[in-house]
């Protein structure tokens, strides 16, 4: 039985950012855990990588790559560290992280606070040949004169220690960053990223926002396919505000957690349609249980990521979602996860 429900009221008495820092420090004391073994039902190959299960830790939890192995030891099939910028960055003024407990949500306006790529590179390099899939999420410094150059520098710096790289152009907390999702800017960015990666580099994923028009979705999908992106992560936090109960509902920043679930699922369906299944999709946003994970898989995701739900569910969540997801797959007659990816399309066709 998990102790987290008993501890959560005590943790929630602390400021959210302080509680997060204490969590990271506590995890650093623990021995590095072994990543989960590959499950014959849940294991899946995406972008040339064999994932032992599809449940991943989203960027934002371990910004500075301090505890990737401890998180793998909690049952995550893969861990994404960052967002990391070329130079250290303090981020936005505090307070900048808010729990919306009544809504099972979080609002953040962190602003890519991190210690810079050099420090994280040293930590990841020290992992040596430890097993486990660790992706690196890269961004641009807020005051960069050339943000595309920052992304290219990040690719060159982190490629040697990353199982995959994620180009994050969808945070709402760095002014102007989301403009890189515009077709012309995105094309220029992805050309620079490809040149920086060179031959034989790790797969590159692109993380997009949920706040997109149908035309945006089509443009991003087309450019991503044309420029050889290996997968899309759909999606980041939202600047939209669905009805919320919490007193923090009016805080600026990106909203994540349960209220994002419907919008993130719809954007996933939009990108599945726009890509025609030609590009792997990774679902993020509002995933807190096996039912939500299964819905994303059936809508076209090959992998899922979570973070905000950990705040409310605790450290056993990854293993629980993996168990629940496997149960649902076998219940519905799917021998493997890959068989279920995009299966809701087949159901709609059969019903038509």
For each residue, the residues with C-beta under 8 A, 3 or more apart:
1:
2: 5 314 316
3: 6 7
4: 7 8 313 314 315 316
5: 2 8 314
6: 3 9
7: 3 4 10 11 314
8: 4 5 11 12 312 314
9: 6 12 13
10: 7 13
11: 7 8 14 19
12: 8 9 19 99 101
13: 9 10
14: 11 18 19 22
15: 18 19 95 97
16: 19 20 95 97 98 99 106 311
17: 20 21 94 95 96 97
18: 14 15 21 22
19: 11 12 14 15 16 22 23
20: 16 17 23 24 61 97
21: 17 18 24 25
22: 14 18 19 25 26
23: 19 20 26 27
24: 20 21 27 28 62 66 67
25: 21 22 28 29
26: 22 23 29 30
27: 23 24 30 66 67 70 71
28: 24 25 66 67 70
29: 25 26
30: 26 27 33 70 73
31:
32: 69 70 73 130
33: 30 69 70 72 73 74
34: 72 73 131 132
35: 52 69 72 73 76 77 131 132 133
36: 39 52 53 72 75 76 77 319 322
37: 52
38: 43 50 52 53
39: 36 42 43 52 53 322 326
40: 43 336
41: 326 329 330 334 335 336 337
42: 39 52 53 54 77 322 325 326 329 337
43: 38 39 40 50 51 52 53 336 337
44: 50 51 54 302 303 336 337 338
45: 48 49 50 51 338
46: 49 51 231 280 282 302 303
47: 164 203 205 230 231 280
48: 45 203 230
49: 45 46 133 163 164 203
50: 38 43 44 45
51: 43 44 45 46 54 56 77 78 133 303
52: 35 36 37 38 39 42 43 77
53: 36 38 39 42 43 75 77 322
54: 42 44 51 77 293 297 301 302 303 304 322 325 337
55: 75 76 77 293 304 306 318 321 322 325
56: 51 76 77 78 79 80 135 282 303 304 305 306
57: 61 62 71 76 78 79 80 305 306 307 318
58: 61 80 284 305 306 307
59: 63 80 81 82 83 135 137 166 168 207 307
60: 63 82 83 108 110 307
61: 20 57 58 71 307 310
62: 24 57 65 66 67 68 71 79 81
63: 59 60 81 82 83 84 113 114
64: 81 84 114 115 119 120 123
65: 62 68 81 82 84 120 123 124 134 136
66: 24 27 28 62 123
67: 24 27 28 62 70 71
68: 62 65 71 72 79 81 124 127 132 134
69: 32 33 35 72 73 127 130 132
70: 27 28 30 32 33 67 73 74
71: 27 57 61 62 67 68 74 76 79
72: 33 34 35 36 68 69 76 78 79 132 133 134
73: 30 32 33 34 35 69 70
74: 33 70 71 315 316 318 319
75: 36 53 55 316 318 319 322
76: 35 36 55 56 57 71 72 79 318
77: 35 36 42 51 52 53 54 55 56 133 303 318 322
78: 51 56 57 72 132 133 134 135 163 303
79: 56 57 62 68 71 72 76 132 133 134 135
80: 56 57 58 59 134 135 136 137 166 305
81: 59 62 63 64 65 68 84 120 124 134 135 136 137
82: 59 60 63 65 114 120 136 137 138 139 166 168
83: 59 60 63 112 114 137 138 139 168 171
84: 63 64 65 81 114 116 117 120 136 137 138 139 154 158
85: 88 89 112 114 116 117 138 139 140 141 150 154
86: 116 117 140 141 144 150 153 154 157
87: 116 141
88: 85 114 115 116 119
89: 85 111 112 113 114 116 141 142
90: 113
91: 96 110 111 112 113 114
92: 96 109 110 111 113 173
93: 96
94: 17
95: 15 16 17 98
96: 17 91 92 93 108 109 110 111 253
97: 15 16 17 20 106 107 108 109 110
98: 16 95 106 107 108 248 251 253
99: 12 16 105 106 246 248 311
100: 103 104 105 106 107 244 245 246 248 249 257
101: 12 104 246 312
102: 244 245 246
103: 100 244 245 246 249 257 258 259
104: 100 101 257 258 259 288 308 309 312
105: 99 100 244 246 255 256 257 258 259 260 308
106: 16 97 98 99 100 255 256 257 308 311
107: 97 98 100 248 251 252 253 254 255 256
108: 60 96 97 98 173 237 253 254 256
109: 92 96 97 173 251 252 253 254
110: 60 91 92 96 97 113 173 253
111: 89 91 92 96 142 173 174
112: 83 85 89 91 139 140 141 142 171 173 174
113: 63 89 90 91 92 110
114: 63 64 82 83 84 85 88 89 91 120
115: 64 88 119 120
116: 84 85 86 87 88 89 119 120
117: 84 85 86 120 121 138 153 154 157 158
118: 121 122 157
119: 64 88 115 116 122 123
120: 64 65 81 82 84 114 115 116 117 123 124 136 158
121: 117 118 124 125 157 158 161
122: 118 119 125 126
123: 64 65 66 119 120 126 127
124: 65 68 81 120 121 127 134 136 158 161 162
125: 121 122 128 160 161
126: 122 123
127: 68 69 123 124 130 134 161
128: 125
129:
130: 32 69 127
131: 34 35
132: 34 35 68 69 72 78 79
133: 35 49 51 72 77 78 79 163 164
134: 65 68 72 78 79 80 81 124 127 161 162 163
135: 56 59 78 79 80 81 162 163 164 165 166 205
136: 65 80 81 82 84 120 124 158 161 162 164 165 166
137: 59 80 81 82 83 84 165 166 168 207
138: 82 83 84 85 117 151 154 155 158 165 166 167 168
139: 82 83 84 85 112 150 151 154 168 171 174 177
140: 85 86 112 144 147 148 150 151 154 174 177
141: 85 86 87 89 112 144 150
142: 89 111 112 174 175
143:
144: 86 140 141 147 149 150
145: 149
146: 149 150
147: 140 144 150 151 177 180
148: 140 151 152 180 188 189 192
149: 144 145 146 152 153 192
150: 85 86 139 140 141 144 146 147 153 154
151: 138 139 140 147 148 154 155 167 189 192 193 196
152: 148 149 155 156 192 193 195 196
153: 86 117 149 150 156 157 196
154: 84 85 86 117 138 139 140 150 151 157 158 165
155: 138 151 152 158 159 165 193 196 197 201 204
156: 152 153 159 196
157: 86 117 118 121 153 154
158: 84 117 120 121 124 136 138 154 155 161 162 165
159: 155 156 162 165 196 197 201 202
160: 125
161: 121 124 125 127 134 136 158
162: 124 134 135 136 158 159 165 202
163: 49 78 133 134 135 202
164: 47 49 133 135 136 202 203 204 205 230 231
165: 135 136 137 138 154 155 158 159 162 197 201 202 203 204 205
166: 59 80 82 135 136 137 138 204 205 206 207 233
167: 138 151 189 190 193 204 205 206 207
168: 59 82 83 137 138 139 171 207 236
169: 177 178 180 181 186 189 206 207 208
170: 177 178 181 207 208 209 235 236
171: 83 112 139 168 174 177 178 236 237 254
172: 177 178 209 211 236 237 238 239 253 254
173: 92 108 109 110 111 112 253 254
174: 111 112 139 140 142 171 177
175: 142
176: 179
177: 139 140 147 169 170 171 172 174 180
178: 169 170 171 172 181 209 211
179: 176 182 185
180: 147 148 169 177 185 186 189
181: 169 170 178 185 186 208 209 212 216 220
182: 179 185 186 219
183: 186 187 219 220 223
184: 187 188
185: 179 180 181 182 188 189
186: 169 180 181 182 183 189 190 219 220 223 224
187: 183 184 190 191 223 226 227
188: 148 184 185 191 192
189: 148 151 167 169 180 185 186 192 193
190: 167 186 187 193 194 206 223 224 227 228 229
191: 187 188 194 195 227
192: 148 149 151 152 188 189 195 196
193: 151 152 155 167 189 190 196 197 204
194: 190 191 197 204 227 228
195: 152 191 192 198
196: 151 152 153 155 156 159 192 193
197: 155 159 165 193 194 201 202 204
198: 195 201
199:
200:
201: 155 159 165 197 198 204
202: 159 162 163 164 165 197
203: 47 48 49 164 165 230 231
204: 155 164 165 166 167 193 194 197 201 229 230
205: 47 135 164 165 166 167 229 230 231 232 233 282
206: 166 167 169 190 220 224 229 231 232 233
207: 59 137 166 167 168 169 170 232 233 235 236
208: 169 170 181 212 220 232 233 234 235 236 267 271
209: 170 172 178 181 212 235 236 238
210: 234 235 236 237 238 240 260 263 264 267 285
211: 172 178 238 239 240
212: 181 208 209 216 217 220 267 270
213: 216 217
214: 217 218 270
215: 218 219
216: 181 212 213 219 220
217: 212 213 214 220 221 267 270 271 274
218: 214 215 221 222 274
219: 182 183 186 215 216 222 223
220: 181 183 186 206 208 212 216 217 223 224 232 271 274
221: 217 218 224 225 232 271 274 275 279
222: 218 219 225 226 274
223: 183 186 187 190 219 220 226 227
224: 186 190 206 220 221 227 229 232 275 279
225: 221 222 228 229 275 278 279
226: 187 222 223
227: 187 190 191 194 223 224
228: 190 194 225
229: 190 204 205 206 224 225 232 279
230: 47 48 164 203 204 205 280
231: 46 47 164 203 205 206 279 280 281 282 302 303
232: 205 206 207 208 220 221 224 229 271 275 279 280 281 282
233: 166 205 206 207 208 236 281 282 284 305
234: 208 210 264 267 268 271 281 282 283 284 285 301
235: 170 207 208 209 210 238 260 263 264 267 268 284 285
236: 168 170 171 172 207 208 209 210 233 254 284 285
237: 108 171 172 210 253 254 255 256 260 285
238: 172 209 210 211 235 254 255 256 260 263 285
239: 172 211 254 255
240: 210 211 255 263
241: 244 249 255
242: 259 262 263
243:
244: 100 102 103 105 241 249 259
245: 100 102 103 249
246: 99 100 101 102 103 105 249
247:
248: 98 99 100 107 251
249: 100 103 241 244 245 246
250:
251: 98 107 109 248
252: 107 109
253: 96 98 107 108 109 110 172 173 237
254: 107 108 109 171 172 173 236 237 238 239
255: 105 106 107 237 238 239 240 241 259 260
256: 105 106 107 108 237 238 260 285 286 307 308
257: 100 103 104 105 106 260 286 288 308 309 311 312
258: 103 104 105 261 286 288 309
259: 103 104 105 242 244 255 286
260: 105 210 235 237 238 255 256 257 263 264 285 286
261: 258 264 265 285 286 287 288 292
262: 242 265 266 286
263: 210 235 238 240 242 260 266 267 285
264: 210 234 235 260 261 267 268 283 284 285 286
265: 261 262 268 269 283 285 286 295 296 299
266: 262 263 269 270
267: 208 210 212 217 234 235 263 264 270 271
268: 234 235 264 265 271 272 281 283 296 299 300 301
269: 265 266 272 273 299 300
270: 212 214 217 266 267 273 274
271: 208 217 220 221 232 234 267 268 274 275 279 281 300
272: 268 269 275 277 281 299 300 342 345
273: 269 270 276
274: 217 218 220 221 222 270 271
275: 221 224 225 232 271 272 278 279 281
276: 273
277: 272 300 342
278: 225 275
279: 221 224 225 229 231 232 271 275
280: 46 47 230 231 232 302 303
281: 231 232 233 234 268 271 272 275 300 301 302
282: 46 56 205 231 232 233 234 301 302 303 304 305
283: 234 264 265 268 287 293 296 297 299 301 303 304 305
284: 58 233 234 235 236 264 287 304 305 306 307
285: 210 234 235 236 237 238 256 260 261 263 264 265
286: 256 257 258 259 260 261 262 264 265 292 308
287: 261 283 284 292 293 296 304 305 306 309 321
288: 104 257 258 261 292 306 308 309 312 313 317
289: 292 293 309 320 321 324
290: 293 294 320 321 322 323 324 325 327 328
291: 294 295 324 328
292: 261 286 287 288 289 295 296
293: 54 55 283 287 289 290 296 297 304 321 324 325
294: 290 291 297 298 324 325 328 329 340
295: 265 291 292 298 299
296: 265 268 283 287 292 293 299 300 301 304
297: 54 283 293 294 301 302 304 325 337 340 341 343
298: 294 295 340 341 342 343 344
299: 265 268 269 272 283 295 296 342 344
300: 268 269 271 272 277 281 296 341 342 345
301: 54 234 268 281 282 283 296 297 304 341
302: 44 46 54 231 280 281 282 297 337 338 341
303: 44 46 51 54 56 77 78 231 280 282 283
304: 54 55 56 282 283 284 287 293 296 297 301 321
305: 56 57 58 80 233 282 283 284 287
306: 55 56 57 58 284 287 288 309 310 317 318 321
307: 57 58 59 60 61 256 284 310
308: 104 105 106 256 257 286 288 311 312
309: 104 257 258 287 288 289 306 312 313 317
310: 61 306 307 313 314 315 317
311: 16 99 106 257 308
312: 8 101 104 257 288 308 309
313: 4 288 309 310 316 317 320
314: 2 4 5 7 8 310 317
315: 4 74 310
316: 2 4 74 75 313 319 320
317: 288 306 309 310 313 314 320 321
318: 55 57 74 75 76 77 306 321 322
319: 36 74 75 316 322 323
320: 289 290 313 316 317 323 324
321: 55 287 289 290 293 304 306 317 318 324 325
322: 36 39 42 53 54 55 75 77 290 318 319 325 326
323: 290 319 320 326 327
324: 289 290 291 293 294 320 321 327 328
325: 42 54 55 290 293 294 297 321 322 328 329 337
326: 39 41 42 322 323 329 330
327: 290 323 324 330 331
328: 290 291 294 324 325 331 332
329: 41 42 294 325 326 332 334 336 337 339 340
330: 41 326 327 333 334
331: 327 328
332: 328 329 340
333: 330
334: 41 329 330 337 339 340 343
335: 41 339
336: 40 41 43 44 329 339 340
337: 41 42 43 44 54 297 302 325 329 334 340 341
338: 44 45 302 341
339: 329 334 335 336 343
340: 294 297 298 329 332 334 336 337 343
341: 297 298 300 301 302 337 338
342: 272 277 298 299 300 345 346
343: 297 298 334 339 340 346 347
344: 298 299 347 348
345: 272 300 342 348 349
346: 342 343 349 350
347: 343 344 350 351
348: 344 345 351 352
349: 345 346 352
350: 346 347
351: 347 348
352: 348 349
